[in-house]
Amino acid sequence: MNVTLSIDEKLVERVRTKLHASGRTINQEIREHLQHIAGDDSPERDVQEYIRRAGQGNSHGWKWNREEIYEERLKWPRKQA
């Protein structure tokens, strides 16, 4: 089904530019968002999405260290009950 939307041209260009950097289109983004809203609970689709996104992160050389994370948490302000 084709749907016509009224969207500001400047917004569309900004979105198109950002999505182009990740190799995606506005159509893909909107379709996936609507599927998410509709509750498309497909385990196969979830696996495919996981595989598609896997390995795209960049830690910039940072390695996970439990002690450092714990020490950092101790510095956080505590909420008072």
N, CA, C and O atoms as a Maestro MAE file, in Angstrom:
{
 s_m_m2io_version
 :::
 2.0.0
}

f_m_ct {
 s_m_title
 :::
 protein
 m_atom[324] {
  # First column is atom index #
  i_m_mmod_type
  r_m_x_coord
  r_m_y_coord
  r_m_z_coord
  i_m_residue_number
  s_m_chain_name
  s_m_pdb_residue_name
  s_m_pdb_atom_name
  i_m_atomic_number
  :::
  1 25 0.855 -1.168 0.000 1 A "MET " " N  " 7
  2 3 0.000 0.000 0.000 1 A "MET " " CA " 6
  3 2 0.902 1.233 0.000 1 A "MET " " C  " 6
  4 15 1.903 1.271 0.715 1 A "MET " " O  " 8
  5 25 0.560 2.206 -0.775 2 A "ASN " " N  " 7
  6 3 1.277 3.476 -0.778 2 A "ASN " " CA " 6
  7 2 0.551 4.469 0.106 2 A "ASN " " C  " 6
  8 15 -0.678 4.540 0.092 2 A "ASN " " O  " 8
  9 25 1.311 5.238 0.878 3 A "VAL " " N  " 7
  10 3 0.758 6.242 1.772 3 A "VAL " " CA " 6
  11 2 1.447 7.561 1.468 3 A "VAL " " C  " 6
  12 15 2.663 7.601 1.279 3 A "VAL " " O  " 8
  13 25 0.681 8.631 1.420 4 A "THR " " N  " 7
  14 3 1.244 9.955 1.178 4 A "THR " " CA " 6
  15 2 1.326 10.694 2.510 4 A "THR " " C  " 6
  16 15 0.359 10.735 3.270 4 A "THR " " O  " 8
  17 25 2.493 11.277 2.784 5 A "LEU " " N  " 7
  18 3 2.699 12.024 4.017 5 A "LEU " " CA " 6
  19 2 3.041 13.467 3.688 5 A "LEU " " C  " 6
  20 15 3.643 13.747 2.652 5 A "LEU " " O  " 8
  21 25 2.662 14.372 4.561 6 A "SER " " N  " 7
  22 3 3.055 15.773 4.435 6 A "SER " " CA " 6
  23 2 4.139 16.040 5.467 6 A "SER " " C  " 6
  24 15 3.875 16.072 6.669 6 A "SER " " O  " 8
  25 25 5.372 16.232 4.980 7 A "ILE " " N  " 7
  26 3 6.519 16.433 5.866 7 A "ILE " " CA " 6
  27 2 7.332 17.600 5.341 7 A "ILE " " C  " 6
  28 15 7.517 17.746 4.133 7 A "ILE " " O  " 8
  29 25 7.816 18.429 6.250 8 A "ASP " " N  " 7
  30 3 8.632 19.576 5.881 8 A "ASP " " CA " 6
  31 2 9.846 19.124 5.060 8 A "ASP " " C  " 6
  32 15 10.512 18.156 5.427 8 A "ASP " " O  " 8
  33 25 10.135 19.810 3.963 9 A "GLU " " N  " 7
  34 3 11.230 19.429 3.066 9 A "GLU " " CA " 6
  35 2 12.583 19.444 3.764 9 A "GLU " " C  " 6
  36 15 13.412 18.563 3.533 9 A "GLU " " O  " 8
  37 25 12.813 20.440 4.618 10 A "LYS " " N  " 7
  38 3 14.101 20.515 5.322 10 A "LYS " " CA " 6
  39 2 14.279 19.327 6.251 10 A "LYS " " C  " 6
  40 15 15.377 18.784 6.370 10 A "LYS " " O  " 8
  41 25 13.191 18.921 6.913 11 A "LEU " " N  " 7
  42 3 13.247 17.763 7.791 11 A "LEU " " CA " 6
  43 2 13.575 16.507 6.988 11 A "LEU " " C  " 6
  44 15 14.419 15.710 7.396 11 A "LEU " " O  " 8
  45 25 12.921 16.332 5.869 12 A "VAL " " N  " 7
  46 3 13.159 15.164 5.025 12 A "VAL " " CA " 6
  47 2 14.624 15.117 4.580 12 A "VAL " " C  " 6
  48 15 15.239 14.050 4.597 12 A "VAL " " O  " 8
  49 25 15.179 16.242 4.190 13 A "GLU " " N  " 7
  50 3 16.576 16.273 3.749 13 A "GLU " " CA " 6
  51 2 17.534 15.926 4.885 13 A "GLU " " C  " 6
  52 15 18.508 15.203 4.676 13 A "GLU " " O  " 8
  53 25 17.261 16.442 6.097 14 A "ARG " " N  " 7
  54 3 18.115 16.115 7.246 14 A "ARG " " CA " 6
  55 2 18.043 14.623 7.561 14 A "ARG " " C  " 6
  56 15 19.066 13.983 7.806 14 A "ARG " " O  " 8
  57 25 16.829 14.078 7.554 15 A "VAL " " N  " 7
  58 3 16.646 12.652 7.831 15 A "VAL " " CA " 6
  59 2 17.324 11.817 6.754 15 A "VAL " " C  " 6
  60 15 18.025 10.854 7.061 15 A "VAL " " O  " 8
  61 25 17.120 12.180 5.507 16 A "ARG " " N  " 7
  62 3 17.717 11.447 4.391 16 A "ARG " " CA " 6
  63 2 19.245 11.426 4.511 16 A "ARG " " C  " 6
  64 15 19.874 10.395 4.273 16 A "ARG " " O  " 8
  65 25 19.833 12.553 4.878 17 A "THR " " N  " 7
  66 3 21.289 12.640 5.030 17 A "THR " " CA " 6
  67 2 21.776 11.713 6.128 17 A "THR " " C  " 6
  68 15 22.752 10.987 5.940 17 A "THR " " O  " 8
  69 25 21.102 11.730 7.281 18 A "LYS " " N  " 7
  70 3 21.512 10.871 8.396 18 A "LYS " " CA " 6
  71 2 21.341 9.397 8.059 18 A "LYS " " C  " 6
  72 15 22.209 8.584 8.377 18 A "LYS " " O  " 8
  73 25 20.236 9.045 7.423 19 A "LEU " " N  " 7
  74 3 19.993 7.647 7.085 19 A "LEU " " CA " 6
  75 2 20.946 7.167 5.992 19 A "LEU " " C  " 6
  76 15 21.363 6.009 5.992 19 A "LEU " " O  " 8
  77 25 21.284 8.049 5.071 20 A "HIS " " N  " 7
  78 3 22.195 7.681 3.988 20 A "HIS " " CA " 6
  79 2 23.536 7.220 4.549 20 A "HIS " " C  " 6
  80 15 24.160 6.309 4.004 20 A "HIS " " O  " 8
  81 25 23.977 7.844 5.630 21 A "ALA " " N  " 7
  82 3 25.254 7.487 6.257 21 A "ALA " " CA " 6
  83 2 25.244 6.044 6.760 21 A "ALA " " C  " 6
  84 15 26.296 5.411 6.851 21 A "ALA " " O  " 8
  85 25 24.057 5.523 7.088 22 A "SER " " N  " 7
  86 3 23.966 4.143 7.557 22 A "SER " " CA " 6
  87 2 23.427 3.209 6.479 22 A "SER " " C  " 6
  88 15 23.132 2.046 6.753 22 A "SER " " O  " 8
  89 25 23.299 3.718 5.251 23 A "GLY " " N  " 7
  90 3 22.846 2.883 4.146 23 A "GLY " " CA " 6
  91 2 21.373 2.552 4.190 23 A "GLY " " C  " 6
  92 15 20.952 1.527 3.654 23 A "GLY " " O  " 8
  93 25 20.578 3.408 4.823 24 A "ARG " " N  " 7
  94 3 19.145 3.150 4.951 24 A "ARG " " CA " 6
  95 2 18.348 4.222 4.217 24 A "ARG " " C  " 6
  96 15 18.864 5.293 3.896 24 A "ARG " " O  " 8
  97 25 17.096 3.914 3.961 25 A "THR " " N  " 7
  98 3 16.212 4.869 3.302 25 A "THR " " CA " 6
  99 2 15.110 5.288 4.265 25 A "THR " " C  " 6
  100 15 14.852 4.622 5.267 25 A "THR " " O  " 8
  101 25 14.468 6.399 3.942 26 A "ILE " " N  " 7
  102 3 13.332 6.859 4.755 26 A "ILE " " CA " 6
  103 2 12.239 5.806 4.732 26 A "ILE " " C  " 6
  104 15 11.614 5.537 5.758 26 A "ILE " " O  " 8
  105 25 12.006 5.217 3.589 27 A "ASN " " N  " 7
  106 3 10.980 4.185 3.454 27 A "ASN " " CA " 6
  107 2 11.255 3.009 4.393 27 A "ASN " " C  " 6
  108 15 10.344 2.540 5.076 27 A "ASN " " O  " 8
  109 25 12.502 2.528 4.434 28 A "GLN " " N  " 7
  110 3 12.851 1.432 5.335 28 A "GLN " " CA " 6
  111 2 12.610 1.823 6.792 28 A "GLN " " C  " 6
  112 15 12.050 1.053 7.573 28 A "GLN " " O  " 8
  113 25 13.039 3.022 7.134 29 A "GLU " " N  " 7
  114 3 12.923 3.483 8.521 29 A "GLU " " CA " 6
  115 2 11.461 3.577 8.949 29 A "GLU " " C  " 6
  116 15 11.104 3.132 10.039 29 A "GLU " " O  " 8
  117 25 10.631 4.143 8.113 30 A "ILE " " N  " 7
  118 3 9.206 4.289 8.438 30 A "ILE " " CA " 6
  119 2 8.535 2.926 8.508 30 A "ILE " " C  " 6
  120 15 7.749 2.669 9.420 30 A "ILE " " O  " 8
  121 25 8.838 2.045 7.548 31 A "ARG " " N  " 7
  122 3 8.238 0.706 7.539 31 A "ARG " " CA " 6
  123 2 8.576 -0.038 8.831 31 A "ARG " " C  " 6
  124 15 7.696 -0.629 9.456 31 A "ARG " " O  " 8
  125 25 9.859 -0.011 9.235 32 A "GLU " " N  " 7
  126 3 10.257 -0.709 10.448 32 A "GLU " " CA " 6
  127 2 9.636 -0.082 11.695 32 A "GLU " " C  " 6
  128 15 9.276 -0.791 12.635 32 A "GLU " " O  " 8
  129 25 9.510 1.236 11.703 33 A "HIS " " N  " 7
  130 3 8.895 1.900 12.848 33 A "HIS " " CA " 6
  131 2 7.422 1.502 12.965 33 A "HIS " " C  " 6
  132 15 6.939 1.231 14.064 33 A "HIS " " O  " 8
  133 25 6.717 1.466 11.854 34 A "LEU " " N  " 7
  134 3 5.307 1.070 11.883 34 A "LEU " " CA " 6
  135 2 5.149 -0.395 12.303 34 A "LEU " " C  " 6
  136 15 4.209 -0.736 13.022 34 A "LEU " " O  " 8
  137 25 6.063 -1.258 11.859 35 A "GLN " " N  " 7
  138 3 6.015 -2.661 12.274 35 A "GLN " " CA " 6
  139 2 6.238 -2.769 13.782 35 A "GLN " " C  " 6
  140 15 5.599 -3.575 14.458 35 A "GLN " " O  " 8
  141 25 7.148 -1.951 14.295 36 A "HIS " " N  " 7
  142 3 7.407 -1.939 15.735 36 A "HIS " " CA " 6
  143 2 6.160 -1.496 16.502 36 A "HIS " " C  " 6
  144 15 5.796 -2.112 17.504 36 A "HIS " " O  " 8
  145 25 5.510 -0.439 16.041 37 A "ILE " " N  " 7
  146 3 4.297 0.062 16.698 37 A "ILE " " CA " 6
  147 2 3.199 -0.998 16.670 37 A "ILE " " C  " 6
  148 15 2.480 -1.184 17.652 37 A "ILE " " O  " 8
  149 25 3.077 -1.684 15.550 38 A "ALA " " N  " 7
  150 3 2.025 -2.689 15.392 38 A "ALA " " CA " 6
  151 2 2.306 -3.941 16.209 38 A "ALA " " C  " 6
  152 15 1.425 -4.784 16.377 38 A "ALA " " O  " 8
  153 25 3.526 -4.070 16.716 39 A "GLY " " N  " 7
  154 3 3.849 -5.219 17.544 39 A "GLY " " CA " 6
  155 2 4.186 -6.453 16.749 39 A "GLY " " C  " 6
  156 15 3.768 -7.556 17.100 39 A "GLY " " O  " 8
  157 25 4.936 -6.280 15.684 40 A "ASP " " N  " 7
  158 3 5.352 -7.414 14.862 40 A "ASP " " CA " 6
  159 2 6.358 -8.248 15.641 40 A "ASP " " C  " 6
  160 15 7.561 -7.992 15.591 40 A "ASP " " O  " 8
  161 25 5.859 -9.244 16.358 41 A "ASP " " N  " 7
  162 3 6.702 -10.084 17.202 41 A "ASP " " CA " 6
  163 2 7.158 -11.309 16.422 41 A "ASP " " C  " 6
  164 15 6.592 -12.394 16.561 41 A "ASP " " O  " 8
  165 25 8.175 -11.128 15.609 42 A "SER " " N  " 7
  166 3 8.696 -12.223 14.811 42 A "SER " " CA " 6
  167 2 10.105 -12.563 15.293 42 A "SER " " C  " 6
  168 15 11.027 -11.774 15.085 42 A "SER " " O  " 8
  169 25 10.291 -13.721 15.932 43 A "PRO " " N  " 7
  170 3 11.636 -14.092 16.386 43 A "PRO " " CA " 6
  171 2 12.644 -14.126 15.246 43 A "PRO " " C  " 6
  172 15 13.803 -13.751 15.425 43 A "PRO " " O  " 8
  173 25 12.201 -14.578 14.069 44 A "GLU " " N  " 7
  174 3 13.108 -14.623 12.926 44 A "GLU " " CA " 6
  175 2 13.564 -13.218 12.538 44 A "GLU " " C  " 6
  176 15 14.734 -13.004 12.221 44 A "GLU " " O  " 8
  177 25 12.638 -12.265 12.565 45 A "ARG " " N  " 7
  178 3 12.975 -10.880 12.226 45 A "ARG " " CA " 6
  179 2 13.929 -10.303 13.287 45 A "ARG " " C  " 6
  180 15 14.863 -9.572 12.957 45 A "ARG " " O  " 8
  181 25 13.684 -10.640 14.556 46 A "ASP " " N  " 7
  182 3 14.563 -10.169 15.625 46 A "ASP " " CA " 6
  183 2 15.984 -10.686 15.430 46 A "ASP " " C  " 6
  184 15 16.952 -9.947 15.611 46 A "ASP " " O  " 8
  185 25 16.104 -11.957 15.061 47 A "VAL " " N  " 7
  186 3 17.424 -12.541 14.825 47 A "VAL " " CA " 6
  187 2 18.101 -11.860 13.646 47 A "VAL " " C  " 6
  188 15 19.284 -11.528 13.719 47 A "VAL " " O  " 8
  189 25 17.365 -11.647 12.563 48 A "GLN " " N  " 7
  190 3 17.931 -10.984 11.392 48 A "GLN " " CA " 6
  191 2 18.385 -9.564 11.733 48 A "GLN " " C  " 6
  192 15 19.442 -9.125 11.280 48 A "GLN " " O  " 8
  193 25 17.593 -8.849 12.526 49 A "GLU " " N  " 7
  194 3 17.956 -7.487 12.931 49 A "GLU " " CA " 6
  195 2 19.205 -7.512 13.809 49 A "GLU " " C  " 6
  196 15 20.079 -6.656 13.671 49 A "GLU " " O  " 8
  197 25 19.292 -8.485 14.703 50 A "TYR " " N  " 7
  198 3 20.473 -8.611 15.550 50 A "TYR " " CA " 6
  199 2 21.717 -8.870 14.694 50 A "TYR " " C  " 6
  200 15 22.758 -8.244 14.894 50 A "TYR " " O  " 8
  201 25 21.598 -9.785 13.754 51 A "ILE " " N  " 7
  202 3 22.728 -10.107 12.874 51 A "ILE " " CA " 6
  203 2 23.120 -8.885 12.052 51 A "ILE " " C  " 6
  204 15 24.307 -8.618 11.869 51 A "ILE " " O  " 8
  205 25 22.128 -8.137 11.550 52 A "ARG " " N  " 7
  206 3 22.398 -6.952 10.740 52 A "ARG " " CA " 6
  207 2 23.164 -5.896 11.543 52 A "ARG " " C  " 6
  208 15 24.060 -5.237 11.015 52 A "ARG " " O  " 8
  209 25 22.807 -5.740 12.820 53 A "ARG " " N  " 7
  210 3 23.417 -4.689 13.636 53 A "ARG " " CA " 6
  211 2 24.678 -5.137 14.376 53 A "ARG " " C  " 6
  212 15 25.423 -4.295 14.877 53 A "ARG " " O  " 8
  213 25 24.926 -6.422 14.452 54 A "ALA " " N  " 7
  214 3 26.061 -6.944 15.214 54 A "ALA " " CA " 6
  215 2 27.380 -6.408 14.663 54 A "ALA " " C  " 6
  216 15 27.583 -6.328 13.451 54 A "ALA " " O  " 8
  217 25 28.257 -6.048 15.573 55 A "GLY " " N  " 7
  218 3 29.590 -5.610 15.188 55 A "GLY " " CA " 6
  219 2 29.681 -4.193 14.668 55 A "GLY " " C  " 6
  220 15 30.718 -3.812 14.126 55 A "GLY " " O  " 8
  221 25 28.631 -3.395 14.814 56 A "GLN " " N  " 7
  222 3 28.655 -2.030 14.305 56 A "GLN " " CA " 6
  223 2 29.148 -1.028 15.342 56 A "GLN " " C  " 6
  224 15 29.373 0.139 15.021 56 A "GLN " " O  " 8
  225 25 29.315 -1.474 16.573 57 A "GLY " " N  " 7
  226 3 29.762 -0.554 17.622 57 A "GLY " " CA " 6
  227 2 31.259 -0.292 17.538 57 A "GLY " " C  " 6
  228 15 31.991 -1.011 16.858 57 A "GLY " " O  " 8
  229 25 31.700 0.736 18.232 58 A "ASN " " N  " 7
  230 3 33.124 1.050 18.284 58 A "ASN " " CA " 6
  231 2 33.443 1.525 19.692 58 A "ASN " " C  " 6
  232 15 32.998 2.593 20.112 58 A "ASN " " O  " 8
  233 25 34.210 0.731 20.412 59 A "SER " " N  " 7
  234 3 34.553 1.083 21.795 59 A "SER " " CA " 6
  235 2 35.739 2.030 21.860 59 A "SER " " C  " 6
  236 15 36.121 2.465 22.946 59 A "SER " " O  " 8
  237 25 36.333 2.360 20.705 60 A "HIS " " N  " 7
  238 3 37.522 3.220 20.644 60 A "HIS " " CA " 6
  239 2 38.633 2.672 21.532 60 A "HIS " " C  " 6
  240 15 39.376 3.434 22.151 60 A "HIS " " O  " 8
  241 25 38.745 1.330 21.591 61 A "GLY " " N  " 7
  242 3 39.806 0.693 22.347 61 A "GLY " " CA " 6
  243 2 39.498 0.434 23.809 61 A "GLY " " C  " 6
  244 15 40.299 -0.205 24.492 61 A "GLY " " O  " 8
  245 25 38.352 0.912 24.321 62 A "TRP " " N  " 7
  246 3 38.010 0.716 25.727 62 A "TRP " " CA " 6
  247 2 37.665 -0.742 25.970 62 A "TRP " " C  " 6
  248 15 36.919 -1.350 25.202 62 A "TRP " " O  " 8
  249 25 38.205 -1.292 27.031 63 A "LYS " " N  " 7
  250 3 37.904 -2.667 27.431 63 A "LYS " " CA " 6
  251 2 37.072 -2.634 28.701 63 A "LYS " " C  " 6
  252 15 37.331 -1.833 29.599 63 A "LYS " " O  " 8
  253 25 36.078 -3.500 28.775 64 A "TRP " " N  " 7
  254 3 35.200 -3.573 29.942 64 A "TRP " " CA " 6
  255 2 35.995 -4.020 31.147 64 A "TRP " " C  " 6
  256 15 36.755 -4.986 31.079 64 A "TRP " " O  " 8
  257 25 35.817 -3.307 32.265 65 A "ASN " " N  " 7
  258 3 36.545 -3.615 33.480 65 A "ASN " " CA " 6
  259 2 35.595 -3.462 34.654 65 A "ASN " " C  " 6
  260 15 35.186 -2.348 34.982 65 A "ASN " " O  " 8
  261 25 35.242 -4.562 35.286 66 A "ARG " " N  " 7
  262 3 34.260 -4.576 36.370 66 A "ARG " " CA " 6
  263 2 34.652 -3.654 37.526 66 A "ARG " " C  " 6
  264 15 33.804 -2.934 38.052 66 A "ARG " " O  " 8
  265 25 35.923 -3.668 37.924 67 A "GLU " " N  " 7
  266 3 36.363 -2.847 39.049 67 A "GLU " " CA " 6
  267 2 36.208 -1.355 38.752 67 A "GLU " " C  " 6
  268 15 35.753 -0.596 39.608 67 A "GLU " " O  " 8
  269 25 36.585 -0.933 37.545 68 A "GLU " " N  " 7
  270 3 36.457 0.483 37.178 68 A "GLU " " CA " 6
  271 2 34.995 0.926 37.186 68 A "GLU " " C  " 6
  272 15 34.667 2.016 37.654 68 A "GLU " " O  " 8
  273 25 34.136 0.074 36.667 69 A "ILE " " N  " 7
  274 3 32.707 0.421 36.629 69 A "ILE " " CA " 6
  275 2 32.162 0.521 38.049 69 A "ILE " " C  " 6
  276 15 31.397 1.435 38.356 69 A "ILE " " O  " 8
  277 25 32.549 -0.405 38.911 70 A "TYR " " N  " 7
  278 3 32.088 -0.376 40.296 70 A "TYR " " CA " 6
  279 2 32.579 0.883 41.001 70 A "TYR " " C  " 6
  280 15 31.814 1.537 41.711 70 A "TYR " " O  " 8
  281 25 33.847 1.224 40.810 71 A "GLU " " N  " 7
  282 3 34.404 2.433 41.422 71 A "GLU " " CA " 6
  283 2 33.653 3.672 40.924 71 A "GLU " " C  " 6
  284 15 33.374 4.584 41.702 71 A "GLU " " O  " 8
  285 25 33.332 3.703 39.643 72 A "GLU " " N  " 7
  286 3 32.616 4.842 39.066 72 A "GLU " " CA " 6
  287 2 31.217 4.949 39.684 72 A "GLU " " C  " 6
  288 15 30.744 6.053 39.955 72 A "GLU " " O  " 8
  289 25 30.562 3.822 39.906 73 A "ARG " " N  " 7
  290 3 29.223 3.836 40.515 73 A "ARG " " CA " 6
  291 2 29.259 4.382 41.930 73 A "ARG " " C  " 6
  292 15 28.324 5.055 42.363 73 A "ARG " " O  " 8
  293 25 30.339 4.096 42.656 74 A "LEU " " N  " 7
  294 3 30.445 4.584 44.027 74 A "LEU " " CA " 6
  295 2 30.543 6.113 44.072 74 A "LEU " " C  " 6
  296 15 30.222 6.722 45.092 74 A "LEU " " O  " 8
  297 25 30.976 6.726 42.993 75 A "LYS " " N  " 7
  298 3 31.104 8.190 42.937 75 A "LYS " " CA " 6
  299 2 29.768 8.866 42.663 75 A "LYS " " C  " 6
  300 15 29.621 10.060 42.924 75 A "LYS " " O  " 8
  301 25 28.786 8.121 42.137 76 A "TRP " " N  " 7
  302 3 27.484 8.712 41.796 76 A "TRP " " CA " 6
  303 2 26.789 9.186 43.058 76 A "TRP " " C  " 6
  304 15 26.896 8.558 44.111 76 A "TRP " " O  " 8
  305 25 26.076 10.298 42.946 77 A "PRO " " N  " 7
  306 3 25.281 10.734 44.113 77 A "PRO " " CA " 6
  307 2 24.167 9.721 44.388 77 A "PRO " " C  " 6
  308 15 23.502 9.240 43.470 77 A "PRO " " O  " 8
  309 25 23.984 9.417 45.651 78 A "ARG " " N  " 7
  310 3 22.942 8.464 46.017 78 A "ARG " " CA " 6
  311 2 21.631 9.179 46.244 78 A "ARG " " C  " 6
  312 15 21.591 10.295 46.762 78 A "ARG " " O  " 8
  313 25 20.558 8.517 45.846 79 A "LYS " " N  " 7
  314 3 19.225 9.067 46.077 79 A "LYS " " CA " 6
  315 2 18.859 8.837 47.525 79 A "LYS " " C  " 6
  316 15 19.102 7.763 48.074 79 A "LYS " " O  " 8
  317 25 18.280 9.839 48.135 80 A "GLN " " N  " 7
  318 3 17.859 9.695 49.513 80 A "GLN " " CA " 6
  319 2 16.419 9.258 49.576 80 A "GLN " " C  " 6
  320 15 15.572 9.796 48.863 80 A "GLN " " O  " 8
  321 25 16.129 8.287 50.422 81 A "ALA " " N  " 7
  322 3 14.781 7.727 50.523 81 A "ALA " " CA " 6
  323 2 13.864 8.619 51.311 81 A "ALA " " C  " 6
  324 15 12.690 8.293 51.491 81 A "ALA " " O  " 8
  :::
 }
 m_bond[323] {
  # First column is bond index #
  i_m_from
  i_m_to
  i_m_order
  :::
  1 1 2 1
  2 2 3 1
  3 3 4 2
  4 3 5 1
  5 5 6 1
  6 6 7 1
  7 7 8 2
  8 7 9 1
  9 9 10 1
  10 10 11 1
  11 11 12 2
  12 11 13 1
  13 13 14 1
  14 14 15 1
  15 15 16 2
  16 15 17 1
  17 17 18 1
  18 18 19 1
  19 19 20 2
  20 19 21 1
  21 21 22 1
  22 22 23 1
  23 23 24 2
  24 23 25 1
  25 25 26 1
  26 26 27 1
  27 27 28 2
  28 27 29 1
  29 29 30 1
  30 30 31 1
  31 31 32 2
  32 31 33 1
  33 33 34 1
  34 34 35 1
  35 35 36 2
  36 35 37 1
  37 37 38 1
  38 38 39 1
  39 39 40 2
  40 39 41 1
  41 41 42 1
  42 42 43 1
  43 43 44 2
  44 43 45 1
  45 45 46 1
  46 46 47 1
  47 47 48 2
  48 47 49 1
  49 49 50 1
  50 50 51 1
  51 51 52 2
  52 51 53 1
  53 53 54 1
  54 54 55 1
  55 55 56 2
  56 55 57 1
  57 57 58 1
  58 58 59 1
  59 59 60 2
  60 59 61 1
  61 61 62 1
  62 62 63 1
  63 63 64 2
  64 63 65 1
  65 65 66 1
  66 66 67 1
  67 67 68 2
  68 67 69 1
  69 69 70 1
  70 70 71 1
  71 71 72 2
  72 71 73 1
  73 73 74 1
  74 74 75 1
  75 75 76 2
  76 75 77 1
  77 77 78 1
  78 78 79 1
  79 79 80 2
  80 79 81 1
  81 81 82 1
  82 82 83 1
  83 83 84 2
  84 83 85 1
  85 85 86 1
  86 86 87 1
  87 87 88 2
  88 87 89 1
  89 89 90 1
  90 90 91 1
  91 91 92 2
  92 91 93 1
  93 93 94 1
  94 94 95 1
  95 95 96 2
  96 95 97 1
  97 97 98 1
  98 98 99 1
  99 99 100 2
  100 99 101 1
  101 101 102 1
  102 102 103 1
  103 103 104 2
  104 103 105 1
  105 105 106 1
  106 106 107 1
  107 107 108 2
  108 107 109 1
  109 109 110 1
  110 110 111 1
  111 111 112 2
  112 111 113 1
  113 113 114 1
  114 114 115 1
  115 115 116 2
  116 115 117 1
  117 117 118 1
  118 118 119 1
  119 119 120 2
  120 119 121 1
  121 121 122 1
  122 122 123 1
  123 123 124 2
  124 123 125 1
  125 125 126 1
  126 126 127 1
  127 127 128 2
  128 127 129 1
  129 129 130 1
  130 130 131 1
  131 131 132 2
  132 131 133 1
  133 133 134 1
  134 134 135 1
  135 135 136 2
  136 135 137 1
  137 137 138 1
  138 138 139 1
  139 139 140 2
  140 139 141 1
  141 141 142 1
  142 142 143 1
  143 143 144 2
  144 143 145 1
  145 145 146 1
  146 146 147 1
  147 147 148 2
  148 147 149 1
  149 149 150 1
  150 150 151 1
  151 151 152 2
  152 151 153 1
  153 153 154 1
  154 154 155 1
  155 155 156 2
  156 155 157 1
  157 157 158 1
  158 158 159 1
  159 159 160 2
  160 159 161 1
  161 161 162 1
  162 162 163 1
  163 163 164 2
  164 163 165 1
  165 165 166 1
  166 166 167 1
  167 167 168 2
  168 167 169 1
  169 169 170 1
  170 170 171 1
  171 171 172 2
  172 171 173 1
  173 173 174 1
  174 174 175 1
  175 175 176 2
  176 175 177 1
  177 177 178 1
  178 178 179 1
  179 179 180 2
  180 179 181 1
  181 181 182 1
  182 182 183 1
  183 183 184 2
  184 183 185 1
  185 185 186 1
  186 186 187 1
  187 187 188 2
  188 187 189 1
  189 189 190 1
  190 190 191 1
  191 191 192 2
  192 191 193 1
  193 193 194 1
  194 194 195 1
  195 195 196 2
  196 195 197 1
  197 197 198 1
  198 198 199 1
  199 199 200 2
  200 199 201 1
  201 201 202 1
  202 202 203 1
  203 203 204 2
  204 203 205 1
  205 205 206 1
  206 206 207 1
  207 207 208 2
  208 207 209 1
  209 209 210 1
  210 210 211 1
  211 211 212 2
  212 211 213 1
  213 213 214 1
  214 214 215 1
  215 215 216 2
  216 215 217 1
  217 217 218 1
  218 218 219 1
  219 219 220 2
  220 219 221 1
  221 221 222 1
  222 222 223 1
  223 223 224 2
  224 223 225 1
  225 225 226 1
  226 226 227 1
  227 227 228 2
  228 227 229 1
  229 229 230 1
  230 230 231 1
  231 231 232 2
  232 231 233 1
  233 233 234 1
  234 234 235 1
  235 235 236 2
  236 235 237 1
  237 237 238 1
  238 238 239 1
  239 239 240 2
  240 239 241 1
  241 241 242 1
  242 242 243 1
  243 243 244 2
  244 243 245 1
  245 245 246 1
  246 246 247 1
  247 247 248 2
  248 247 249 1
  249 249 250 1
  250 250 251 1
  251 251 252 2
  252 251 253 1
  253 253 254 1
  254 254 255 1
  255 255 256 2
  256 255 257 1
  257 257 258 1
  258 258 259 1
  259 259 260 2
  260 259 261 1
  261 261 262 1
  262 262 263 1
  263 263 264 2
  264 263 265 1
  265 265 266 1
  266 266 267 1
  267 267 268 2
  268 267 269 1
  269 269 270 1
  270 270 271 1
  271 271 272 2
  272 271 273 1
  273 273 274 1
  274 274 275 1
  275 275 276 2
  276 275 277 1
  277 277 278 1
  278 278 279 1
  279 279 280 2
  280 279 281 1
  281 281 282 1
  282 282 283 1
  283 283 284 2
  284 283 285 1
  285 285 286 1
  286 286 287 1
  287 287 288 2
  288 287 289 1
  289 289 290 1
  290 290 291 1
  291 291 292 2
  292 291 293 1
  293 293 294 1
  294 294 295 1
  295 295 296 2
  296 295 297 1
  297 297 298 1
  298 298 299 1
  299 299 300 2
  300 299 301 1
  301 301 302 1
  302 302 303 1
  303 303 304 2
  304 303 305 1
  305 305 306 1
  306 306 307 1
  307 307 308 2
  308 307 309 1
  309 309 310 1
  310 310 311 1
  311 311 312 2
  312 311 313 1
  313 313 314 1
  314 314 315 1
  315 315 316 2
  316 315 317 1
  317 317 318 1
  318 318 319 1
  319 319 320 2
  320 319 321 1
  321 321 322 1
  322 322 323 1
  323 323 324 2
  :::
 }
}
